[in-house]
Amino acid sequence: MPTYAWEGKTREGVVKRGVIEALNQGSVEAVLRAQGISVTSIKEKKERAGFSISDIIKRFTQKVKQKDLMVFTRQFAVMIGAGLPINQCLEILGTQQKNQTFKKIILDIKTTVEAGSTLADALRKYPNVFDDLYVNLIAAAEMGGVMEQVLLRLATYIEKAEKLKGQVKSAMTYPIIVLVVAVGVVAVILTFVIPTFEKMFAGFGGNLPTPTRIVINMSKFLRANLHIIIIVGVGIYYGIKRIYKTKQGKRAVDSLLLKIPMFQSLIIKVAVARFSRTLSTMLSSGVPILEAIDISARGIGNTIVKEAIMKVREGVAEGKQIVEPLKAAKIFPNMVVQMISVGEQTGALDQMLGKIADFYDEEVDAAVAALASMIEPLMVVFLGGVVGALLVSMYLPIFKLATLIK
């Protein structure tokens, strides 16, 4: 945590100076304001460069996980329901929090609230922990006096969103692992196994079969240029990663994925589940529909789907019902559009969106299972085919031993 040197005046005009640990300058001001000190200057004290082992460990282990946030939110709701004031809830939750980073954040939020800030404004200081959805729902809850209900909705939302994220990760992890294993096995065979055969064939004389010569040349090339191949491979990986971070690169990749039948269905189902869950949670908490659609669109992973939802927002801003631009976007399945239409007509749009989200959560489950069952045999056949082809090419000269030996 950064250390700040500060200077200020008390209400009586007495100059005070000191040093304080805080997450940012805003936190320092809030703490001193609560003590009746008017700040005149704040300077961050620079720490010496370098990383200790404990710093490195904390960097990877002390991030605020979604599970931590979900537990915090649910416990917060229970305490609010029991009639405890917000600052006391934060004091208890911060004190018992095991994650030191999250503990400092919670206690800093408590200090900011005690200094006169609203809870939503205090949370807004930490966008990496409390996103726009969270902050806007808390703001709506403070205005409507329904903090307990909104916190419970948020806890449920985070729990289901994490489950959905886990399903998507599991769908993508298996093929990547198999592909990495396949590349590793081929590299080991070419580097260590093929040279043994090459030495054996050198004493045979005669011409080797074409497949065998190709594999031996591949082995020689790999061994001679292994360091270059590794550097180029790492460069390509980081190059693609960097391109994907650009707006144009991400849009191109997302557009390509939507054109691959194997992934298209899963991407759409995940997008529908996320959009419906987020919009349902926000509308049921009293957030205006334009703001709710805007925040819901940000949670969509695919750029093409996000652009379609932003066009829906433009249509609603022009006075149209949400179903009209949604139908024109031609992204969401017809069943979803019809269910939203019924929700609008009956005045129960938030409830209908919740039902859509529940349905598509199950659909994502089924799609992930189907994708895994499709990819698994393909990967096994691919891995077996590559390794088998390498081994067969090495045994061809042995099969033709009689014609090779002079």
N, C-alpha and C positions, 0 to 999 in steps of 0.2 A: 504494500500500500504506500502511495506517495506521502512524503512529509512536506508540510508547508510552514514557512515562517510568516507570521502575521503581525500586523500593528493596527491598533484601533483605540477608540476612546469610549469610556463609560458614559453613562447619562450625566454624571457630574463633571465630565470633561477631563478626567484623569486618563493619561496616555498609558496604554497597556501593550506589551509585546509578549510573544510566545511562539512555541512550535507545536504543531498538532499533526497527527496522522489522519488522513481522510482520503476518500476515493477521488474527489475532485474539488475545485475551488468553491463550487456551489455548496458542497457539504460543509466546508469550513465556514462560509458565511452564515449558513443556517445554524450551526452549532454556536457560533459567537453571538448571533442575533438573539438566540434563546437565552444567552447569559447577559443580555443587555449591553452588548458591546457593538459599537458602530465601527465597521472595518474601514480602514483607510488604505491599507496595502496588503497584498498576499503574494508571496513568491514561493515557488516550488524549489525545494532543496534538491539539487542533483545528487543522485547516488553514484558511486563509483561503478565503472563498467565491469562486466564480467558476470558469469553465471555460476552459482553453486549447484551441487547435485540436488539440493532441496528445492532450489528455484526451478530447475528443470522438471522435477517430479510434480511440483505444484502446478506448473504450466499445463501438464497433461491430466492431472487428477482433480484439480479444484475448479473445474468449470461447473457452471450451474446446469445440471441436467434437467430434462423435461420431467423426469420422475420426481426430482426434488421440488420442482415448481408445482406439480400436481398435488403432492402431499401437503405442501405449504398452503395451497389454495383451499384444499378440503378442510384442513385443520382451522384455517382462518374462518371459514364459513361456520364451522361448529361453534367457535368462540363468539363470533358475532351473534349467532342464534341464541347463545347463552346470556347475552346482554352485556358482554365486556366491551369497554371502549376500544377504539381502533389502536390507540397508542399502547395500551396494555397488551392487546393481542400481539402486536408487533414485538413488544418487549419479550413476551414469553416465547414466541416463535423464533426470534433471533437468538435468544439464550440457549435454546435446546437444539439449534441447528448444528449438525456435525460438519457440513461443508463450510469451511472457514470463509471462503469467498462470499457465499450466499449469506452467511451469518453477518458479515460486515455490511453487506448491501441492505439487509432487513433492518439492522439497527440504525443505519444511516437514514433509511426511509422514515423510521420512527422519529428520529431527531428532526427531520425536515417537516414532518406532520406537526410535531409539537411546536415548531417555530411558526406555525400558522398556514402552512401549505395544505392544499387538498391532497388526498391520497393519490388521485390520478396524476397530478403534477409531480408528486414525489416519485411515483413509479416511472414517469416519463424520462427521468434522468438516466435510466438503465435500459435502453432499447434492446440491448443484446439479451436481456433476461425477460423483460416484459414488452412484448410486441404491441403493434397498434391495436390489434384485436383486444388484447388484455386491458390496455389502458383505456380504450374507448368504452368498453363494457363497465369498467369501474367508474368512469366518469358518469355514465348513464345511471348506474346504481346509486351514486351519491346524490344525483339530482332527484331520482325517483324514490329514494329511501328503501330500496330493495336489495341491500348489499348481500344478505345471506343467500337469497335465491340466485343472484348473479354469480357469486363465488362458487356455488354448487354447480351451476351450469358450466362455468369455466373449468372446474376440476374434471367434470365428465367429458368436456370437449377435448382437453389436453390428453386425457387417458385414451380416448378413441382415436385421436389424431396420431398418437404415438403407436398405437396398435396398427393403424393403416400404414404408417411409415415403416414399421418392422416388416409388414407383409411385402411391401415393395422391395425392401432391401433383400429379403430372403429370395425373392424371385430373380434378382440380378446377381446375387453373390455366387450361387452354384455354378452357372456357366463360366463366370470369370475364374473361379477356382480351378475348374476342369481345364480351361484354356491355358492357365498358367502352368498347371501340372503337365499338360501335353507338351508345351514349349520346353519345360525343364527336362522331361524325359528324352525328347528328341536331342536337346543340347548335350545331355550326358552320353547318349549313344554315339553321337557324332564325335564327341571329344575324347571319350575313353574306350569305347567298344570298337568302333570302326578302325582306328589305328592298329589294333591287334590283328584284325583280318587283313589289313593292308600289308603288314609285314609278312604274313603267311602267304599271301598271293604273290608277293614279290619273288619268291623262290620258285613259283610255278612256271613262269615264262608264258609266252603266248598272249593272245588278246583277251582281255576281260570283257564280259557282256556290258552293253551300254548302260543299263541301270546301275551296275556295280561301279563303273567308272564315274558316273554322275554322283553317286553317294560318296565315293572316296574324294572326289574333287570338292564336294560340299564340306566334308570333314576337314580337308586341308585349308580351305578358305576360312572356316570357322576358327580353327586353331591359330592361324596366322593373323587374323584380324579380330580376335575376341574382344580386346579392349576397345577397338573402334566401334564394333557392333553394339557393345554395352553403352558407350557414350552416345551414339546415334539414337539408340532405343530410348534412353532416358531423355534425350533432347526432343524426340518426337512426342513422347508422353507429355512433357511439360509444355511443348508447343501447342498440342491439341487442347490441353487444359487451359492454357492462356487464351487461345482462340475462343474456347467455349465461354470464357468469362466476358468476352465482348458481346455487345448487343446483337451484332450481325451474325457472329459465330454461333451463339446460342440459338438464335432463330433458325439458322440453317440446319443445325443438328436436330432441333425439336421438330422441324418440318419433315425431315427425313424419317425420324422415328414414327411419325404419324402415317407414313406411307408404307411402313413394313407391317403386313397383316399380323405377324406374330406379336408385335408390341402395341399396335393401334388400339385394340380392344381394351387392353389393360390400362393404357394411358388415359383413355376416355373415362373408364370406370373410376379410376383413382381421382380424376379431375371432378367428376360429378359428385363423388362422395365428399371430397374436401370442400367444394363450393357449397353444397347443400348444408353440410354440417356447420360451416362457419356462418353462412347467411341466416340459418335457422337460429343459431345461438344469439346472433346480434339483434335480429328482429324481435325475438322474444324478450330481449332485455331493454328494448325501447330505443335502439340506435336508429337514426333516420335511414331510409332505404338506400339513398344514393351513397352515403358514407359506408353503409354495410356492404354494398356491392363492390365498392372500391377496395375495401380491406379484404373482402373475400377473394377478389381477383389476384391480389398480391400473394396469396397462399397457394396459388396454382403453379405447379412446377413447370408446366409446358407453356412456352411463350405464345404459340399459336392459339391455344385455348384461352390464355389470359387476354389476348387481343380481342377475341370474340366476346368475352365477358365485358370488356371495357366498352365495346360497341353496344352491348345490352344496356350498360349504364347510361350511355349517350341517349339511347332511345327513351329510357325512363325519365331522364332529365328534360326531354322534349315533351313529356306528358303522356307517353304511351304506357300501357300496362307492360309489366315485365315479360309476359309470355310472347308478345309480338316480336320484339327484337331478338328474343331467345330462339324463336322459331326461324327467323331470318338468318341467324348465325350458322345454322345447319351443323352444329358441333355436337350438341346434346341429343341423345336418343329421343324419339318421338314420345315414348312413354313418359319420360321425365317432363317434357314440355306440357303434355296433357295433364299430368298430376299437378304441376305448378298452376296451370290454368284453372283447375278445380279449386286449388287453394286460394287463388285470388278471388274467385267468384263467391266462395263461402266465407271469406274473411279469416281464413285459418292458414295463411301462407307459411308461417313459421312452423306450425305443426306438420304440414304436408312436406316441407323441406326436411324436417327431422325424420319422417318416415322414408323419404327418398334416400337420405344418408344411411339409415339403418339397412335398407335393402341393398344399396350398392357396397356397403362394407362387406356384406355376405357375398356379393358378386365378385368383389376383389379377391376374397378368400378362394372362391372357386376358380377364378382366372389364374391366380398364382399357382394353384395346384395343377391346373391344366397345362400351364406354360412349363412348369417343372417336369411334368410327365412327358411333354413333347421334347424338351431340350435334352433331358437325361439320356435317352437312347441315341439321339443324334451325336451327342458329345462322346459317348462310349464308342460308337461306330467310328467317329472321326479319329479318336485317340488310338483305337485298335488298328484302324486302317493305316495310319501314318507309321506306327511302330512296326506293324506287320510288313508294310512295303519296304522299310529299311532292312529288316532282317532277311526277307526273301531275296532282296537284291544282293545281300552279302553271301547267301547260300547258293546263288546261281552258279558261281564258278565251281563250287564243290560238286554240284549236281552234274556239271560238265567236266569233271576232273579228267576224264579219259582223254578229252580233246585238248586240254590245256597243258598237261605235262608232256614235255618233249622226251 
